[in-house]
């Protein structure tokens, strides 16, 4: 026979074994019950009087060795879908509220920036654009050959009317 070589035990292994032995047990109660028809069932409550059963010990410690406590959280698919839906709706409401607030701030800034009187008054530009408005009004009144020509004449008239409003005192 060959003599087997003995290896010294590493201190960390001894510490792990010692730690495992000193850790308090974390067990949950589970009952294995034999039903009157002979089938087995496992349940958290004691077996009913008409059936016989054994009490089983189930280790419910987590991977870190600590006792896990039930969080009471429902992890069913329906509950998770409901939670995701409510989170999405909350994000959408927050986004809509932020958008409304931004639009209100923009309106307030625009109103504050608009001067009470026309500071862009320029007599030369005012006269030139008034003449352009008169010219484009004549073209619009005179008619048009195509729909594109009518749209072009209307847009030019609207453009010069806006410039008259900008550069002329009202």
C-alpha positions in Angstrom: 0.0 0.0 0.0 1.0 3.5 -0.7 1.1 6.0 2.0 -1.0 9.0 1.3 0.5 12.4 1.7 -1.3 14.6 4.1 -1.7 18.2 3.1 -1.9 20.9 5.7 -5.3 22.5 6.1 -5.4 26.1 4.9 -6.6 28.5 7.7 -9.2 30.1 5.5 -10.9 26.7 5.1 -10.9 26.2 8.9 -12.5 29.7 9.3 -15.2 28.9 6.7 -16.1 25.6 8.4 -16.1 27.3 11.8 -18.3 30.1 10.5 -20.8 27.6 9.0 -21.0 25.7 12.2 -21.6 28.8 14.3 -24.2 30.4 12.1 -27.7 30.2 13.5 -30.2 28.1 11.6 -32.7 29.9 9.5 -35.5 27.5 8.8 -39.1 27.9 7.5 -41.8 25.5 8.3 -43.1 23.3 5.5 -45.4 20.4 5.9 -45.4 17.3 3.7 -48.9 15.9 3.9 -50.3 12.6 2.5 -53.8 13.1 1.3 -56.6 10.4 1.8 -56.2 9.4 -1.9 -52.5 8.6 -1.2 -51.0 11.7 -3.0 -48.4 13.9 -1.4 -48.8 17.7 -1.0 -46.5 20.3 0.5 -48.0 23.3 2.3 -47.1 26.0 4.8 -49.8 25.1 7.3 -50.1 21.9 9.4 -51.8 19.0 7.7 -55.6 18.7 8.2 -56.8 16.1 10.8 -57.9 13.6 8.2 -54.4 13.3 6.6 -51.1 12.4 8.1 -47.9 14.4 7.6 -44.4 15.1 8.6 -42.9 18.5 9.4 -40.1 19.4 7.1 -37.4 22.0 7.8 -36.5 24.2 4.8 -33.5 26.4 4.7 -34.5 29.9 3.6 -31.2 31.6 4.1 -30.0 33.7 1.2 -26.7 33.1 -0.6 -24.9 35.3 1.8 -26.0 33.2 4.7 -28.3 35.8 6.2 -31.9 35.0 6.9 -34.1 36.3 4.1 -37.2 38.2 5.1 -40.2 38.2 2.8 -40.6 41.6 1.2 -44.3 41.2 0.7 -43.7 42.3 -3.0 -46.0 40.7 -5.6 -43.8 39.5 -8.5 -46.5 38.2 -10.6 -46.6 39.1 -14.3 -49.9 41.0 -13.8 -48.5 43.0 -10.9 -45.3 43.9 -12.7 -47.2 44.9 -15.8 -49.5 47.1 -13.7 -46.4 48.7 -12.0 -44.7 49.4 -15.4 -48.0 50.9 -16.7 -48.3 53.3 -13.7 -44.7 54.3 -14.0 -45.1 55.0 -17.7 -48.2 57.0 -17.1 -46.4 59.0 -14.3 -43.5 59.8 -16.7 -45.9 60.9 -19.4 -47.8 63.1 -17.0 -44.5 64.7 -15.8 -43.4 65.2 -19.4 -46.7 66.8 -20.3 -46.6 69.1 -17.2 -43.0 70.1 -18.0 -44.0 70.8 -21.6 -46.9 73.0 -20.5 -44.7 74.9 -18.1 -42.0 75.5 -20.8 -44.7 76.8 -23.2 -46.0 79.1 -20.5 -42.5 80.4 -19.7 -41.9 81.0 -23.5 -45.2 82.9 -23.8 -44.3 85.0 -20.7 -40.9 85.8 -22.1 -42.3 86.7 -25.5 -44.9 88.9 -23.9 -42.2 90.6 -21.7 -39.9 91.0 -24.7 -42.5 92.7 -26.9 -42.2 96.5 -26.5 -45.2 98.6 -25.9 -44.4 100.8 -28.9 -42.7 100.2 -32.2 -39.0 100.7 -31.8 -38.2 99.4 -35.3 -39.9 102.5 -36.9 -38.1 103.3 -40.1 -39.8 105.9 -42.4 -37.9 104.8 -45.6 -38.7 101.1 -45.1 -42.3 101.9 -44.2 -42.8 103.9 -47.4 -41.2 101.1 -49.6 -43.3 98.3 -48.0 -46.5 100.4 -48.3 -45.8 100.7 -52.0 -45.2 97.0 -52.2 -48.5 96.3 -50.4 -50.3 98.5 -52.9 -48.7 96.7 -55.8 -49.5 93.2 -54.6 -53.1 94.2 -53.8 -53.5 95.3 -57.4 -52.1 91.9 -58.6 -54.4 90.0 -56.2 -57.4 92.1 -57.4 -56.4 91.7 -61.0 -56.8 88.0 -60.9 -54.5 85.1 -61.7 -54.0 82.4 -64.3 -53.1 79.4 -62.1 -53.6 78.4 -58.5 -49.8 78.7 -57.9 -49.9 82.3 -59.1 -52.7 83.2 -56.8 -50.9 81.5 -53.8 -47.7 83.4 -54.7 -49.5 86.8 -54.9 -51.3 86.2 -51.6 -48.1 85.2 -49.8 -46.3 88.3 -51.1 -49.1 90.6 -50.0 -49.2 89.0 -46.5 -45.4 89.3 -46.3 -45.3 93.0 -47.1 -48.3 93.7 -44.9 -46.4 92.2 -42.0 -43.4 94.3 -42.8 -45.6 97.5 -42.9 -46.9 96.5 -39.5 -43.4 96.1 -38.2 -41.7 99.2 -39.7 -44.6 101.7 -39.6 -46.0 103.5 -36.6 -49.5 102.5 -35.8 
